[in-house]
Amino acid sequence: LLAALNFLPCYFASDGTPLPADAQGFDGNIGNPPWESVKPIRKEFAQSLFRDDPSLRKYAMGAVDFDPWFAKKLKTDPNFAERWQKQQQWHEDYKAYLARRFQHQGTGDWNYFKLFLENNLRLLRTGGRLVILIPSGIQTDEGCAALRKLLTTEHTLLELNSFENRGYTVRSNGGEKTVKIFPDVDNRFKFGFLKIAKGVPTPKSHAFSARFYLHDPADASGPAIRYSVEVMRRFSPENLSLMEFRTEKDYEVCAKIRAEHPLLSEHGYQFRRELHPADDVALLHQRGPEKPASGNLPIFEGKMVFQYENGFAPGTYYGVEKEVHEELRRKEIYRIAQFVRQTKAKTLEGNPIPQSKDELLSAIEKVFEERKFTLDYEQQRLVFRRVGSSTNERTIIASILPKGLFLLDTLSYLIPSSYEIGAKGRLQQKQQEEGEKHVLLAFLNSLVLNFYIRNKMSATVNMFYVYELPIPKFPDKLRAKLAAAAEKLLASPHDTKERARLEVLAAREVYGLDAADWQHLTGTFTYGSGDTKAELDEIIARSRELW
């Protein structure tokens, strides 16, 4: 309404009659909306109440000191606590109001850039153009999936230019200097601008112009990748997250790897984490140089694992098995209860399913003990490091760990068993075949999938990206070869000859890459140093010879 009153020609004809609905609105809109989240910020709230307190200035008090200060203030100052509660309630009411007006905001935090993107499209006439500068979360964040779907169905995404704030070189006073687009923003921050045609449904064969990893605004007019929307949907069917490519060849090779293969999630594999340093701090004990005493088990962290290798670095913690076992058993019984409810089974062990939560947990606990079900830590587990980067020497670092140890949350692990309810409600635990773990390990550590996932992520190997990895179906004979090779490497992780053979087997026989694809793919592994990089270089050299 405000837009119509202020810009009458965009909504009304010269005689005062309203324009047709599809002709109402602006021909174009250029926007740079706020990038903040729609939620109360504790430090900003405290600063607004204590403006003259120097300890609350932007860089004066870090999170380590501020968090306990804020918690203490809530307990000891009733006025402070009351005003904070009102602040939180105001934001909840505001979000409820926004939710009635905006239908494509997805999950996670509400962000102003997401709201402005949806709103600015409303201000355009059908066929109008929107150019908007926003954070790169629009490309990959799970919470932006609804907007990505909107832009590639009801509207048409014409162009995407994605920048890193690392700066670019300019000549000044006879010399050179580096200039950042946003001087006060961290150089790791990524952002970009989109060009969108409103109300023009995306044709099935549509491809938009895409440029990634730009630094200089002038690069936005350089050569672009023609990014197929259909390929984008294959890369990420559920979330429509955009893989980011440095070159056209990167895009072509990843499209070939993806092909029509099932994704990892479609094979039924599931991952989880075990111990969290905040939630389970009482279970973590500092480890000394000596071996843990009887009854204590090591707690493995991401740093302790390398590809096919365990004990890569010393650990920090151990756990008292009796204590940790009890906590993990409690969590597992709760998960089984959820599973039983979800199956909508009528009976459990020949008896009607208990209606109360406590009775169901008690019944499952009894079965768990009688059948001698095992907890995850009592089985061999495939793990991968959660901390990883697209610019690390290797991005997915996976291994198989022996039973009898616990895992910190810097390692995600493949759940080694599942549950079934059979005849008469008989609850059964089914353990995963060891060969399956070995095959999946071979894929996760392969250079093919390391290359592929690097175009999906930046700083964390989270499950969301891993579930979207293409894992082909192939003959049992080839499966046996992959499993045997992975088993050999677990016994001898530095056997570069065996590793090279496995790399070629996966790339050529499973993913169908050719020699030019392999030359390009392996040529991107330029990061790293030291012994592990020398070993990687040898693996690559041997694989090229084998090809």
N, C-alpha and C positions, 0 to 999 in steps of 0.2 A: 504493500500500500504506500509506504513512504517513497519507494522508488518511483511508483506511478505518479505521485503528486509532484515530485521534484523533477521528473524527466517525462513530462506529458507526451512529447512526440514519440517516445518509445512505446507508449501504451494506447494513445488515442489518435484518431485521424484528425485532420485539420477542422472538420466540422464538429468535433467533440464526441463523436461516437467511438466506442472501444474498438481497437483493432482485433482481428481474429486471434484466437488464443495462441496459435503457433507463430504469429507475427509479433506478439507482445514481448518486449524485452530489448536488451542492448544487442548491437551487432557484435561487439567485442568487449572483453573484460580482462584487464591486466591486474594481477593481485600479488601481494607479498604479505600474507596474514601473519598474526602472532604465532609463535611456535610453542607456546607454553601449554602445559596440561591444565585441564579444568579440575583442579583439586587444591585443597588448602596446603600451603607450604609452611611447615612449622617455623622455619627460621625467619621467613618474611613476616609471619604473624607476630613472632617475638620482637622483631625489629620495629614493627609498627607501634608496639606498646612501650618499648624502651628505646626511643629514638636517640637519647643522649648517652646510652651505654656503649662505650667504645668496644667492649668485649663481644658485642653482637654485630659488629660491622662485617662486611662481606667476607674478608679474609682473616678475621681476628680469631675465630673459634672454629676448629675443625669438628667433624662429626663425632670423633672419639670423645671430645669434651662436651659438645653441645647436647648429644643424646641424653646423657645422665642429668645434665642441667635442666633440660626440658621436662624429663620425667619427675625430677624432684620438685620443680615449680608447679606441676599439676597436682602434686600431693600436698604441698604446703601453702599454696596461694589459691583460696577458693574463687576469688574474682578472676584470676588468670584461667583457672579450669573452666569456669562458667563461660567466659568469652570464647575460649577455644571450642567448647561444645557448640556454641551458637555459630561460630565460623564453619565448623564441620556441617552443621545442619543446613546452613545457608547454601553450601555447595551441593548438598544432596537435593535440596529443593530446586536449585538451578538446573542440575542434571536431569531431574524429573521433567522440568519444563522443556528442556532441549529435546529430551527423548520423544516428546509429543510432536515435535516439529521436524526432526531429522530421523530418517529410517535406515541410513546406510553407514552408521558409525562403528559397527562391528563390536569386537570384544576389547578388553583391556582398558587403559586409561582413555578418558575423553581428552582430545587435543583440539585446540582452536584451529589448527591448520586443516584438520579433517572436517570440522564444522564449516569453515569458510569455503572449502572446496565444494561441498555439497550445496551450500547456499549460493555461491557465485554462479553455479550452473543454472540455478533457478532464475537468476536475473537476466539470462540470455534468451533471445528468441530461438526458435528451432533453426538449426544451421549456424547459429552464432559461434564465435570462437572464444575460448578461455585460455589464457596463458597465466600460469600461477607458479610462484616460487615457494617451494615447501621442502621440509626435511626428507631425506632419502628413505625414511620409514615407510613412505607410501609405496615403495618398490618391494619391500620384503617383509615388513612386520605383519604378524598374524592378525593384529587388530585392525589392519587396513584392508583385509581380504574383501570385505563387503564393498568398499569403494573401488577396488581394482575390478571386481566383477561388474559394477555399475559402468565403469569407464570402457569396458570391453564387451558390453552387451547393448545397453540402451543408448550409449553415446559412442563416439569413435575417438580413440587415442591416436593422435596424429604424430606426435613427436615427444621424445623424452631425452633430456640432457642432464646427466648426473655429474656433479662436481665433488672433488675433495678440496678441503680448504687449506691445502698445503702451500699454496702460493705459486707465483710464476715470475719469471725474470723480465725486468724492464730496464731500459737504458736511462740513466739519469746523471746529468752533469758530467758526461764523459765516462761514466762507469756503469756498473750494473748493480741492481738490488732486487731483492725478492719482495713481492707485494702479494698480500693475501686479500681475497675478495672481501672477507669479513675479518678485519684485523683483531678484534677482541674475542673471536671464536676459536676454540681449539682446532689445531690443524688436522686432527683426525676426523673432524665432523664432516658429514656428507650431506649434500642437499642437491636439489635440481629443479628444473622447471619443466612443466608439462604443457603441451598444446593439445586442446580437446575441441572437437566439434560436437555441439550440444544436439541431442535428440536425433542424431543420425545413427541408427543401429549399425553395429560393427559387422561388415560383410564377413562371411566365413573365410574368404581368401585374403583378408586384410593383413598387411604388414606395416608397422609404424617405423619411423626413423628413430634409432636409439644410439646414443653416445654415452660412454661410461668413463669414469676415472679422469674427467677433465680437470684442468687447473686454471687455464687461461680462458676468459670469456670468449676470446676470438676463436677458440677451438670448437665452439658450438656451431660454427658454419662449415666445419670440416667434413670429411667423409663419414657417413653414418652406416650402421648395421641395419639391414632390413629385417626387422624382428617380427616373425609370423605370430599372430595371435593364437593360431592353432598349436604351434610349437610351444608357446608360452603355457597354454593349458595342459599340454602333455608334460612339460617340466614340473608343473605343480597343480594337479587337478583339483585339489581341495582348496588350497589357499591362494592360488594364482600368483605366487610370489615370483618376482622377476629375477632370473639369473643375470649377472652382470659380466659382460665380456669386454676384454681389452681389444680384441681384433675380430674381424669377420671369420677368420679360420677357427678361433676359439668357439664361436657360436656354431659353426658347421660341425666341428668334431663332437661337441656336446649333444647336438641334435642327433648325430649318428649313434652315440652311446645310448641316448635315451630310447631312440627308436620306438617300438611298441612293447617293450619289455614291461612285465609287472614291476611295480614299485616294492620296496622292501616291506612296507606295511601290508601289502596285499598277500604276502606269504604267511602272515599271521605272527611274525616276530614281534616281540614287545620288549622294551627296555625299561629299567627303573634305576633309581639310586637307593643307597642303603642308609648310611649315617650322615647326618648333617652337623657341621661343627657348631651351629647355634642351638638347634633343637636337641641334639644328643651330646652336649658338651660334658655332661656328667659321666658319660661312658668312655670318654677319650682320656687316656693316661699318657703322659710324656714318656717317650721311649729313650732308654739309655743305650750305650754302645753294646751292652751284653744282650744275649738272646733272651726273649721273653720267658719268664718262669713257667712252670707247669700250671695249666689252667688259664694262662694268658695267651692270646692270639694276636698276631700282627694285624694292623689296620693299614691296608694298602691305599696309597694316594696316586694321583695321576702321574706325578714325577717319577714314580718307581717303575713305570711300565714304558717299554718301547716296542716297536713292531716285532712281534714274535718273541719278545724278551721280557722276563720278569726280574725284579731286583736291579733295575737300571740305575737307581739311586737309593740311598738309605731312607728308611721311613722315619716318621716323627712320633707316631702313636702306637699304642697297643690297647687291646680291650680285654677285660676279664670275661672269659667265655660265659660263665654262669649269668652275669648281669646282662650282657648283650643278647645272649640266647633268649632270655626271658622277654626282652623288649621286642626282638624280631618275631618271636613266636606270637606275641600278643597282636602285632600288626598283621601277621599272616592269617591268623584266625579271623580277624576282622575283615580282611580282603575276601576270604573264602565265604564268609556270611553274605557279603555284597554279591558275590558270584551266584550263590544259591538263590538269593532274592531275584536277581536278574533273569535266571533261567525260568522263573515262574513254576518251578517243580512243585508238585503237590505233596510229595513225601520225601523224607530223609531217613535212610536206613530202615525203611518199612513203616515209619511213623509219620503222622501229619507234620508238616513244617510248623515249628513253633511260631506263634504270632509275635511274642515279645522279643525284643532285641537280646536281652540277657539270656533267655532260655535257648535261643538259637545259637548264641556264642558258646554256651555251655555244652550243647549237643555236638557242635563241631569240634570243640576242644577234646571231647571224649573220643570221637572218631580219629582225630589227629594222633592221639596217643596210642589208641588200640592198633591202628594200621601202621604205626611207626613212619608217618610221613616225615620227609626231610625238609629243613629250611634251605633257603637259597645258598647260604654260606657253607652248607654241608655237601655241596656239589661243585664240580668244576664249572667255571664261569667264563664266558667270553666278555671282555671288557674293552671299552675305548675311553681315551682321555677326553674330558669335556673341554678342557682349555686347549685351544688350537686356533690357528690363524691362517688366513689365505696366503699370508706371506711367510709362513714357517717353512722350514726345510721339507717337512711332511705334515700334512694336515690331520688326516685320520691316523691315529696311533692305537693299534689294537693288539690284544694278546689273549691267551687263555690262561687263567690262573687256577692253581690247584685248590681243592677244597680245604676248608679249615682256616680261612682268614676272612676278615671283614673289609668293607670298602668304604672309604670316605666319598663324599659326593663329587669329588673331582674325577671320579670314574663312574661311567654309566655301564650297566651290565645287562646282557641278554637274560631274560627270565628263564631259568633252566627247566622249569616244570610247569604243568598246567593241571587243571582239574576237570573232571567229568562227573556227571550224575547218570549212572546206568539204571539197569532194571531195579525196580522197587526202591528207587532213590538211593542206590548205593554210591557213596562218594569215593572217587578214585583219583589218585595222583598219577599223572603221566609225565615221565621225564623225557627230556629231549635227547635225541640220538647224538652221540659224540661226533659222528660224521657230518651232521648238519652244522655244528659249531665250526668245524674245521673249514668247510666250504665257505661259510659266511665270513670267517676270518680271512681267508684268501682274497675275497672280494674287498673287504673293508681296507685291507692294507695295500691293495693294488694301486699302481700309479694311475690306472684308468679312473677309478673312483676318487682318488685324491685330487686329480685334475678336475674332475667333474664338480665335486663339492666346493672347491675353491671359488667357483663362479657363482655359488649360492650364498656364501657366508663371508664374514669378515673376522670376527674375534672369538666366537664360541661354537664348538661343535655340538649343538643341541639336538635333541631327539627329533625335533620338527624337521631339520634338514636331513638327518640320517634316514628317517622313514620315507623320504622322497627320492632315495637312491634307486636307480634301476637295477634289479637283480633278475637276470634272465632265467628262463626254464631251459634245460638242456638235457641231453641223454645221460643215463646213469653211468656210462663208461667215462664220459668227460667229468662228471661229478666225482667219481672215484679218483681220477687223476688229480683234481684240485685238492681234495681232502688229503690225499697222500702227500702231496707237496707241502701243504700247510703243516702237517704233522712232522715232516722232516725238518722244517724251518723252526718249529718250536723246540726241537732237540738241538738244532744247530743254526741259530738266528743269523749268523754272519756268513753263511754259505752263499756267496754272491752268484755262483754259477747256478745253483738250484733256484735262487730267487729270480734270476734273469729268465730261466725257463718258465717259471710260473707266470711272470709278467707277460711274456709273449703268448703263452697259452690263453690267458684271460683276455688280452687285447685282441688277438687275431681270431682265435677259435670261438670265443664266447661273444665278444662285442662286434666282431666283424670289421675291425679297423684295418687299414692298409698301411704300407710302409711310410707313405707321406704323412698320414695321420699320426703315426707313432713318432716320426721324426719331429713333428711339430709339438706333440704333447710332451714328450720327454725334454724338449728344448725349453719348456717353461719352468723346469725345476732348477732354478738358479740360486735360490736362497739357502742360507746355512753356511757352516764352516766346520772345521775339525774332522775328527775320525768318522762321524756319522755321515757327513757330506761326502767325504772321500769314498765311503762305502756305497753311497747312493750313486755317485758318478760311475763307479765300477759296475754296478748293476745295470745302469743305463747303457754303458758302453757294450757290455756283454749282450744285452738284449738286442741292440742294433746289429751286432754281428750275427746272432742267431736268426734274426729276421731274414 
